Amino acid sequence: MLDKSLLSLHNHGSEAGWGVQMVALVRTVAYLGLEARGVEVQCQVAPGMPKFTVVGLPDKAVSESRERVQAALAAMGLALPPKRITVNLSPADLPKDGSHYDLPIALALLAAMGVTDAEQLEDWIAVGELALDGRIVASPGVLIAALHASEAGTGLICPAEQGPEARWASGVPVLAPRDLVSLLGHLKGSLVLEQPQRGAVADAAGGNDLRQVKGQETAKRALEIAAAGGHNLLMVGPPGSGKSLMASCLPGILPDLTPAEALEVSMVQSVAGTLEAGRISRARPFRAPHHSASMAALTGGGLKVRPGEVSLAHLGVLFLDELPEFQRPVLDSLRQPLETGQVDVARANAHVTFPARVQLIAAMNPCRCGYAGDPARNCNKYPRCVGDYQARLSGPLLDRIDLHVHVGAVSAMDMALPPPAEGSAEVAARVAVARSCQTARGVRSNAELEGEALEAFATPDEAGRKLLMQAAEKLRLSARGYTRMLRVARTIADLARAETVGRAHIAEALSYRLMTG
């Protein structure tokens, strides 16, 4: 129930009569990708037939906020005035979606009713969903709203459980009440809400260790090169050869996110509603969607535009197992994100951009039955089975994958061998040294080298150039394939701590392109 001081203020407003038109304004935000746009919630209480209307291009969730707001006020002991209540979400031509408009609508209504002072709300941005009992519950995007508040020089009012998330925006005063009653009490001065503490920073937890992988030295070398340069990798081999296991080892050899990168990843998680308790992790994302995933699930979109798997894997790894089993249009939708590092989701009423700078790791069988090229289990439909299965992958998609490696079958004798002496820790140390060289060049990884930087750092010596020209003509490398092969050669040279890309580095890089011809 509402405390007596607040109730008396409400009654005083009622005694003054509702013949005078009351207008109040509260600020909030609309989310467009990782961008927050300022929105004014304008509430007018005017004489007329009792009605509660929300205008300004609200979606279903926003329109339903009327019922949640009314129930939350009733739980506090407040009834809506028998007047015409109009809530306008300005600018009116910007689509509004999500439940985070509940709290600003309730505050604007309370200010228009005279329960709280509208001037106290001028320096705050409010986001949050209301429960029917007046609690303020979590809604996606609080970190984005806090960063917007930081730029606007205002404070942020958000749900209590998301206060630690909001505190990651520097210099932003945060009010994180559990319910409307405590928020109104703070605004009136009858109680004080403490500033929430920043969320914890979780240490990067690696996946499986490479010591679990027996044999497969070529594939492990390719995995190390991929980690060192941020390159895309395709592993082709029969079932049970360890492709998925090696992919799961990749997080353990990748360098941790920098603080700026961790914040960038957390912004995507905040919009998706997956950032728990404001906890920011230094581990690179690892996403492994099932091959039945739709285009919207993979690249983003849907009725309410949300980031897809490729954006949730931003600055991390997107692992696609059973690659040819994905629908071809779904796979081809990845071609632009892999090239540009972002996803553009276009709708009739909105155009949203999400970041998608990912490292693609893919795995597939050589054919549908999985045993083409295996001397122990021959494919009884070879070579048609191989051709039909691999034809599901488009050439342009394969051209965007830097490393192609064959993963052979693992025998029982291999499994009986003792674990390898070198594990993820040793490989991670070499990867870290190679990445430090790339950071000195001004890029996150060699996968981002292009233009003048590529010419300056990846141009091979004379012997390497001759081999490169011969191979480019024989393999008919596209301009993209040529560039990506040079980037891989530069990474191999970094792992060898070589200043110049030589013939040996070019030769090894070419060995990972031969599968596509």
C-alpha positions as CSV (number, residue, x, y, z in Angstrom):
1,M,0.0,0.0,0.0
2,L,1.0,3.6,-0.6
3,D,2.3,5.4,2.5
4,K,0.2,8.1,4.1
5,S,2.3,11.0,3.0
6,L,2.0,10.0,-0.7
7,L,-1.7,9.2,-0.3
8,S,-2.3,12.7,1.2
9,L,-0.5,14.3,-1.7
10,H,-2.8,12.3,-4.1
11,N,-5.9,13.4,-2.2
12,H,-4.7,17.0,-2.2
13,G,-4.5,16.9,-6.0
14,S,-8.0,15.3,-6.2
15,E,-9.4,18.1,-4.0
16,A,-8.0,20.7,-6.3
17,G,-10.2,19.3,-9.0
18,W,-9.5,17.7,-12.4
19,G,-11.0,20.5,-14.4
20,V,-7.5,21.8,-15.1
21,Q,-5.6,20.0,-17.8
22,M,-2.4,18.3,-16.4
23,V,0.6,17.4,-18.6
24,A,3.8,15.7,-17.5
25,L,6.9,14.5,-19.3
26,V,9.3,11.6,-18.6
27,R,12.3,10.6,-20.7
28,T,13.0,7.1,-21.9
29,V,14.7,5.4,-25.0
30,A,13.8,3.3,-28.0
31,Y,16.3,0.6,-29.1
32,L,17.5,0.4,-32.7
33,G,20.1,-2.3,-32.8
34,L,22.9,-1.2,-30.3
35,E,21.7,2.4,-30.6
36,A,19.3,4.1,-28.1
37,R,17.1,6.9,-29.4
38,G,15.7,9.4,-27.0
39,V,11.9,9.2,-26.5
40,E,9.6,11.6,-24.5
41,V,6.7,10.0,-22.7
42,Q,4.1,12.8,-22.5
43,C,1.1,12.2,-20.3
44,Q,-2.0,14.4,-20.3
45,V,-4.9,14.1,-17.9
46,A,-7.8,16.2,-19.3
47,P,-11.6,16.5,-18.8
48,G,-13.7,14.1,-20.8
49,M,-15.0,10.5,-20.8
50,P,-12.7,8.2,-18.9
51,K,-10.3,6.6,-21.3
52,F,-6.6,5.6,-21.2
53,T,-4.9,5.8,-24.6
54,V,-1.3,5.3,-25.7
55,V,-0.3,6.8,-29.1
56,G,3.0,7.2,-30.9
57,L,3.4,3.9,-32.9
58,P,3.3,1.5,-30.0
59,D,3.5,-2.2,-30.6
60,K,1.4,-4.8,-28.8
61,A,3.6,-4.9,-25.7
62,V,3.5,-1.1,-25.3
63,S,-0.2,-1.0,-25.8
64,E,-0.7,-3.6,-23.1
65,S,1.3,-1.4,-20.7
66,R,-2.0,0.4,-19.9
67,E,-3.3,-2.7,-18.1
68,R,0.0,-3.3,-16.2
69,V,0.3,0.4,-15.2
70,Q,-3.3,0.5,-14.0
71,A,-2.9,-2.7,-12.0
72,A,0.4,-1.5,-10.5
73,L,-1.2,1.7,-9.3
74,A,-4.1,-0.2,-7.9
75,A,-1.7,-2.3,-5.9
76,M,-0.4,0.9,-4.4
77,G,-3.8,2.1,-3.4
78,L,-4.2,4.6,-6.3
79,A,-7.0,4.7,-8.7
80,L,-6.9,6.4,-12.1
81,P,-8.8,9.7,-12.2
82,P,-12.2,9.5,-14.1
83,K,-10.7,11.6,-16.9
84,R,-9.3,11.2,-20.3
85,I,-5.7,10.0,-20.1
86,T,-3.5,10.3,-23.2
87,V,0.1,9.1,-23.3
88,N,2.1,10.2,-26.3
89,L,5.4,8.6,-27.2
90,S,7.4,11.2,-29.1
91,P,8.7,11.2,-31.8
92,A,5.5,9.7,-33.0
93,D,6.9,8.4,-36.3
94,L,9.5,6.2,-34.5
95,P,8.2,2.6,-33.9
96,K,8.1,1.7,-30.1
97,D,8.4,-1.9,-29.0
98,G,9.2,-3.6,-25.7
99,S,7.9,-3.7,-22.1
100,H,10.5,-1.1,-20.9
101,Y,8.0,1.7,-21.5
102,D,5.9,0.6,-18.5
103,L,7.9,2.5,-15.9
104,P,8.2,5.8,-17.8
105,I,4.5,5.7,-18.6
106,A,3.6,5.1,-14.9
107,L,5.9,7.9,-13.8
108,A,4.5,10.3,-16.3
109,L,1.0,9.4,-15.2
110,L,1.8,9.8,-11.5
111,A,3.3,13.2,-12.3
112,A,0.3,14.3,-14.2
113,M,-1.9,13.2,-11.3
114,G,0.2,15.2,-8.9
115,V,1.4,12.2,-6.9
116,T,5.0,13.1,-7.6
117,D,6.8,16.2,-8.8
118,A,7.4,16.3,-12.5
119,E,10.4,18.5,-12.1
120,Q,12.2,15.8,-10.2
121,L,12.0,13.5,-13.2
122,E,13.5,15.9,-15.7
123,D,17.1,14.7,-15.2
124,W,16.3,11.0,-15.4
125,I,15.8,8.4,-18.1
126,A,13.5,5.6,-17.0
127,V,13.3,2.0,-18.3
128,G,11.6,-1.1,-16.8
129,E,8.6,-3.4,-16.9
130,L,5.9,-3.3,-14.3
131,A,4.5,-6.3,-12.6
132,L,0.8,-6.2,-11.5
133,D,1.8,-5.8,-7.8
134,G,3.9,-2.7,-8.5
135,R,7.3,-4.4,-8.7
136,I,9.8,-3.2,-11.4
137,V,11.1,-6.2,-13.3
138,A,13.9,-6.6,-15.7
139,S,13.7,-5.7,-19.4
140,P,16.4,-6.0,-22.2
141,G,18.7,-3.2,-23.1
142,V,19.5,-1.5,-19.8
143,L,23.2,-1.2,-20.5
144,I,22.4,0.6,-23.8
145,A,20.0,2.9,-22.0
146,A,22.7,3.7,-19.4
147,L,25.3,4.5,-22.1
148,H,22.7,6.8,-23.7
149,A,22.1,8.5,-20.3
150,S,25.9,9.0,-20.0
151,E,26.0,10.8,-23.3
152,A,22.9,12.9,-22.4
153,G,24.3,13.8,-19.0
154,T,21.3,12.4,-17.1
155,G,20.7,9.7,-14.6
156,L,19.0,6.3,-15.1
157,I,16.1,4.7,-13.3
158,C,16.0,0.9,-13.9
159,P,15.0,-2.3,-12.2
160,A,16.9,-3.3,-9.1
161,E,18.3,-6.5,-10.6
162,Q,19.7,-4.6,-13.5
163,G,21.3,-1.8,-11.4
164,P,24.7,-3.6,-11.6
165,E,24.4,-3.7,-15.4
166,A,23.6,0.0,-15.6
167,R,26.6,0.9,-13.4
168,W,29.0,-0.1,-16.1
169,A,28.2,3.2,-17.9
170,S,30.7,5.6,-16.3
171,G,29.5,8.7,-14.4
172,V,25.8,7.8,-14.5
173,P,23.7,8.2,-11.3
174,V,21.5,5.1,-11.1
175,L,18.3,4.5,-9.2
176,A,17.5,0.8,-9.1
177,P,14.2,0.4,-7.0
178,R,12.5,-2.9,-6.5
179,D,9.0,-1.4,-6.8
180,L,7.1,1.9,-7.5
181,V,6.5,2.6,-3.8
182,S,10.2,2.7,-3.0
183,L,10.9,4.8,-6.0
184,L,8.3,7.3,-5.1
185,G,9.5,7.3,-1.5
186,H,13.0,8.2,-2.7
187,L,11.7,11.0,-4.9
188,K,9.7,12.4,-2.0
189,G,12.6,12.0,0.4
190,S,11.0,9.6,2.8
191,L,13.7,6.9,2.0
192,V,17.0,6.8,0.2
193,L,17.9,4.3,-2.5
194,E,21.6,3.3,-2.4
195,Q,23.6,3.3,-5.6
196,P,24.0,-0.2,-6.9
197,Q,27.4,-1.8,-7.2
198,R,28.9,-2.6,-10.5
199,G,28.5,-6.1,-11.8
200,A,31.3,-8.6,-11.4
201,V,33.9,-9.3,-14.1
202,A,33.9,-13.0,-14.8
203,D,37.3,-14.6,-15.7
204,A,37.5,-16.3,-19.1
205,A,36.7,-20.0,-18.7
206,G,38.3,-22.1,-21.4
207,G,36.5,-25.0,-23.1
208,N,37.9,-28.4,-23.6
209,D,41.7,-28.9,-23.6
210,L,43.7,-29.9,-26.7
211,R,45.2,-32.7,-24.6
212,Q,42.0,-34.5,-25.1
213,V,42.6,-34.6,-28.9
214,K,44.7,-37.6,-29.9
215,G,46.4,-37.5,-33.3
216,Q,45.0,-35.0,-35.8
217,E,48.3,-32.9,-35.8
218,T,47.4,-31.2,-39.1
219,A,44.0,-30.2,-37.9
220,K,45.4,-28.9,-34.6
221,R,48.0,-26.9,-36.4
222,A,45.2,-25.3,-38.6
223,L,43.2,-24.6,-35.4
224,E,46.3,-22.8,-33.9
225,I,46.7,-20.7,-37.1
226,A,42.9,-19.9,-37.0
227,A,43.2,-18.7,-33.4
228,A,46.4,-16.7,-34.0
229,G,45.0,-14.7,-36.9
230,G,41.2,-14.8,-36.4
231,H,40.7,-16.8,-39.6
232,N,37.7,-18.8,-40.6
233,L,38.2,-22.6,-40.6
234,L,36.4,-25.5,-42.2
235,M,37.1,-29.1,-41.0
236,V,36.0,-32.0,-43.3
237,G,36.1,-35.5,-42.0
238,P,34.2,-38.7,-41.1
239,P,32.0,-39.0,-38.0
240,G,33.8,-39.4,-34.8
241,S,37.1,-37.9,-36.0
242,G,37.1,-35.1,-33.4
243,K,35.9,-32.1,-35.4
244,S,33.4,-30.9,-32.7
245,L,35.9,-31.6,-29.9
246,M,38.6,-29.5,-31.6
247,A,36.1,-26.6,-32.2
248,S,35.2,-26.7,-28.5
249,C,38.9,-26.3,-27.6
250,L,39.1,-23.0,-29.5
251,P,37.9,-20.8,-26.6
252,G,40.8,-22.1,-24.5
253,I,43.5,-20.9,-26.9
254,L,41.9,-17.5,-27.9
255,P,43.1,-14.4,-26.1
256,D,40.7,-12.8,-23.6
257,L,38.6,-9.9,-24.6
258,T,40.0,-6.5,-23.9
259,P,37.9,-4.3,-21.5
260,A,36.5,-2.3,-24.5
261,E,35.7,-5.5,-26.4
262,A,34.0,-7.0,-23.3
263,L,31.8,-3.9,-23.0
264,E,30.9,-4.2,-26.8
265,V,30.0,-7.9,-26.4
266,S,27.9,-7.0,-23.3
267,M,25.9,-4.4,-25.2
268,V,24.8,-7.1,-27.6
269,Q,23.9,-9.4,-24.7
270,S,22.0,-6.6,-23.0
271,V,19.8,-6.0,-26.1
272,A,19.2,-9.8,-26.3
273,G,18.4,-9.9,-22.6
274,T,21.1,-12.5,-21.8
275,L,23.3,-10.3,-19.6
276,E,22.8,-11.8,-16.1
277,A,23.2,-9.7,-13.0
278,G,25.3,-7.2,-14.9
279,R,28.2,-9.7,-15.0
280,I,30.6,-9.0,-17.8
281,S,32.9,-11.8,-19.0
282,R,36.3,-11.6,-20.5
283,A,35.7,-14.9,-22.4
284,R,35.0,-14.7,-26.1
285,P,31.5,-15.8,-27.1
286,F,31.1,-19.3,-28.5
287,R,27.8,-19.9,-30.2
288,A,26.9,-23.2,-31.8
289,P,23.3,-23.1,-33.3
290,H,21.6,-26.2,-34.6
291,H,21.4,-26.8,-38.3
292,S,17.7,-26.3,-38.2
293,A,18.1,-22.6,-37.3
294,S,16.1,-20.2,-39.4
295,M,17.6,-17.1,-41.2
296,A,16.2,-14.8,-38.5
297,A,17.7,-16.9,-35.7
298,L,21.1,-16.9,-37.4
299,T,21.4,-13.3,-38.7
300,G,18.8,-11.5,-36.6
301,G,15.3,-10.2,-37.2
302,G,11.9,-11.5,-36.2
303,L,8.7,-9.6,-35.3
304,K,10.7,-7.7,-32.7
305,V,14.1,-7.2,-34.3
306,R,16.7,-8.9,-32.1
307,P,20.3,-9.9,-32.7
308,G,20.8,-13.4,-34.1
309,E,23.5,-16.0,-33.4
310,V,26.1,-14.3,-35.6
311,S,25.7,-11.1,-33.5
312,L,25.7,-13.0,-30.2
313,A,29.0,-14.4,-31.4
314,H,30.4,-11.0,-32.0
315,L,34.2,-10.9,-31.3
316,G,34.0,-14.6,-30.7
317,V,33.4,-17.9,-32.4
318,L,30.4,-19.0,-34.5
319,F,30.5,-22.8,-34.8
320,L,28.4,-24.4,-37.5
321,D,28.4,-28.2,-37.2
322,E,27.1,-30.3,-40.1
323,L,27.5,-27.3,-42.3
324,P,25.7,-28.7,-45.5
325,E,22.6,-29.6,-43.4
326,F,21.9,-25.9,-42.9
327,Q,19.4,-24.5,-45.5
328,R,21.4,-22.9,-48.3
329,P,19.6,-19.5,-48.1
330,V,20.5,-19.4,-44.4
331,L,24.1,-20.1,-45.1
332,D,24.3,-17.6,-47.9
333,S,22.9,-14.9,-45.6
334,L,26.2,-15.1,-43.7
335,R,28.2,-14.0,-46.7
336,Q,27.7,-10.3,-46.1
337,P,28.4,-10.4,-42.3
338,L,31.6,-12.4,-42.8
339,E,32.8,-9.8,-45.2
340,T,31.6,-6.6,-43.5
341,G,31.5,-7.6,-39.8
342,Q,27.9,-6.4,-39.4
343,V,24.3,-7.4,-40.1
344,D,21.8,-5.0,-41.6
345,V,18.2,-6.1,-40.8
346,A,15.8,-4.1,-43.0
347,R,12.1,-3.9,-42.3
348,A,9.3,-1.8,-43.6
349,N,9.3,0.3,-40.4
350,A,12.9,0.0,-39.3
351,H,16.5,-0.5,-40.4
352,V,18.6,-2.0,-37.7
353,T,22.4,-2.8,-37.7
354,F,24.0,-5.3,-35.4
355,P,27.7,-6.0,-35.1
356,A,28.8,-9.4,-36.3
357,R,32.6,-9.6,-36.5
358,V,32.9,-13.3,-35.9
359,Q,35.3,-16.1,-36.5
360,L,33.5,-18.9,-38.4
361,I,34.5,-22.5,-37.5
362,A,32.6,-25.0,-39.5
363,A,32.6,-28.8,-39.6
364,M,31.1,-31.3,-42.1
365,N,31.3,-34.9,-43.3
366,P,32.8,-35.5,-46.7
367,C,29.5,-36.9,-47.9
368,R,26.0,-37.8,-46.6
369,C,27.0,-41.2,-45.3
370,G,30.2,-39.6,-44.0
371,Y,32.7,-42.2,-45.1
372,A,33.9,-41.0,-48.6
373,G,37.7,-41.6,-48.7
374,D,37.7,-43.9,-45.7
375,P,39.5,-47.2,-46.8
376,A,37.8,-49.1,-43.9
377,R,34.2,-48.0,-44.8
378,N,33.7,-47.2,-48.4
379,C,31.0,-44.9,-49.6
380,N,28.8,-47.1,-51.8
381,K,27.5,-44.1,-53.8
382,Y,30.9,-42.5,-54.4
383,P,31.5,-40.0,-56.1
384,R,27.9,-38.9,-56.6
385,C,27.3,-38.8,-52.9
386,V,30.2,-36.5,-52.4
387,G,29.3,-34.2,-55.2
388,D,25.6,-33.9,-54.2
389,Y,26.4,-33.3,-50.6
390,Q,29.2,-30.7,-51.1
391,A,27.2,-28.9,-53.8
392,R,24.9,-27.6,-51.0
393,L,27.6,-25.1,-50.1
394,S,28.0,-22.1,-52.5
395,G,31.3,-21.2,-53.9
396,P,31.2,-17.6,-52.6
397,L,30.6,-18.9,-49.0
398,L,33.6,-21.3,-49.3
399,D,35.7,-18.5,-50.7
400,R,35.2,-16.6,-47.4
401,I,36.7,-19.5,-45.4
402,D,40.5,-19.1,-45.1
403,L,41.5,-22.6,-43.9
404,H,40.2,-25.9,-45.3
405,V,41.6,-29.0,-43.5
406,H,40.9,-32.7,-43.8
407,V,40.4,-34.5,-40.5
408,G,41.1,-38.2,-40.8
409,A,39.4,-41.0,-39.0
410,V,40.8,-41.8,-35.5
411,S,41.8,-45.5,-35.0
412,A,41.6,-47.5,-31.8
413,M,45.4,-47.5,-31.7
414,D,45.4,-43.7,-31.7
415,M,42.9,-43.7,-28.8
416,A,45.2,-46.0,-26.9
417,L,48.1,-43.6,-27.0
418,P,48.9,-41.4,-24.0
419,P,47.6,-37.8,-24.1
420,P,49.8,-35.4,-26.1
421,A,52.4,-33.5,-24.1
422,E,51.2,-30.2,-25.5
423,G,47.8,-28.8,-24.5
424,S,45.8,-25.6,-24.8
425,A,48.0,-23.7,-22.4
426,E,51.1,-24.1,-24.6
427,V,49.2,-23.3,-27.8
428,A,47.5,-20.3,-26.2
429,A,50.9,-18.8,-25.3
430,R,52.0,-18.9,-28.9
431,V,48.7,-17.5,-30.0
432,A,49.1,-14.6,-27.6
433,V,52.6,-13.7,-28.9
434,A,51.3,-13.7,-32.5
435,R,48.3,-11.6,-31.5
436,S,50.6,-9.1,-29.8
437,C,52.4,-8.6,-33.2
438,Q,49.1,-7.9,-34.8
439,T,48.1,-5.4,-32.2
440,A,51.3,-3.6,-32.8
441,R,50.2,-3.2,-36.5
442,G,47.0,-1.5,-35.3
443,V,44.5,-4.4,-36.0
444,R,42.8,-6.9,-33.7
445,S,43.9,-9.8,-35.9
446,N,45.4,-10.5,-39.3
447,A,41.9,-11.3,-40.6
448,E,41.3,-7.6,-40.6
449,L,44.4,-6.7,-42.7
450,E,43.5,-4.9,-45.9
451,G,44.6,-2.2,-48.3
452,E,47.9,-0.5,-47.5
453,A,48.3,-2.4,-44.3
454,L,48.1,-5.8,-46.1
455,E,50.6,-4.5,-48.7
456,A,53.0,-3.3,-46.0
457,F,52.9,-6.3,-43.7
458,A,52.0,-9.3,-45.8
459,T,53.9,-8.8,-49.1
460,P,56.1,-12.0,-49.5
461,D,59.8,-12.1,-50.4
462,E,60.8,-12.9,-54.0
463,A,60.7,-16.7,-53.6
464,G,57.3,-16.5,-51.9
465,R,56.0,-14.2,-54.5
466,K,56.9,-16.6,-57.4
467,L,55.2,-19.5,-55.6
468,L,52.2,-17.4,-54.9
469,M,51.8,-16.3,-58.6
470,Q,52.1,-20.0,-59.8
471,A,49.6,-21.2,-57.2
472,A,47.1,-18.3,-57.9
473,E,47.1,-19.2,-61.6
474,K,46.8,-22.9,-61.0
475,L,44.1,-22.7,-58.3
476,R,42.4,-19.8,-60.0
477,L,42.2,-17.9,-56.8
478,S,39.7,-15.1,-56.7
479,A,40.8,-11.6,-55.5
480,R,39.2,-12.4,-52.1
481,G,40.8,-15.8,-51.9
482,Y,44.2,-14.3,-52.8
483,T,43.8,-11.7,-50.1
484,R,42.7,-14.2,-47.5
485,M,45.6,-16.5,-48.4
486,L,48.1,-13.7,-47.8
487,R,46.5,-13.0,-44.4
488,V,47.0,-16.6,-43.4
489,A,50.6,-16.6,-44.6
490,R,51.2,-13.5,-42.5
491,T,49.8,-15.3,-39.4
492,I,52.0,-18.4,-40.1
493,A,55.0,-16.0,-40.2
494,D,53.9,-14.4,-36.9
495,L,53.7,-17.8,-35.2
496,A,57.3,-18.4,-36.5
497,R,58.2,-14.9,-35.3
498,A,59.4,-14.0,-38.8
499,E,59.5,-10.4,-39.9
500,T,58.9,-11.2,-43.6
501,V,56.5,-13.6,-45.2
502,G,58.6,-16.3,-46.9
503,R,58.2,-19.2,-49.3
504,A,57.6,-21.7,-46.5
505,H,54.8,-19.6,-45.1
506,I,53.2,-19.2,-48.5
507,A,53.4,-22.9,-49.1
508,E,51.7,-23.8,-45.8
509,A,49.0,-21.3,-46.4
510,L,48.4,-22.7,-49.9
511,S,48.1,-26.2,-48.4
512,Y,44.9,-25.1,-46.6
513,R,43.4,-23.8,-49.9
514,L,43.9,-26.9,-52.0
515,M,40.6,-28.5,-50.9
516,T,38.4,-26.0,-52.7
517,G,40.6,-25.9,-55.9
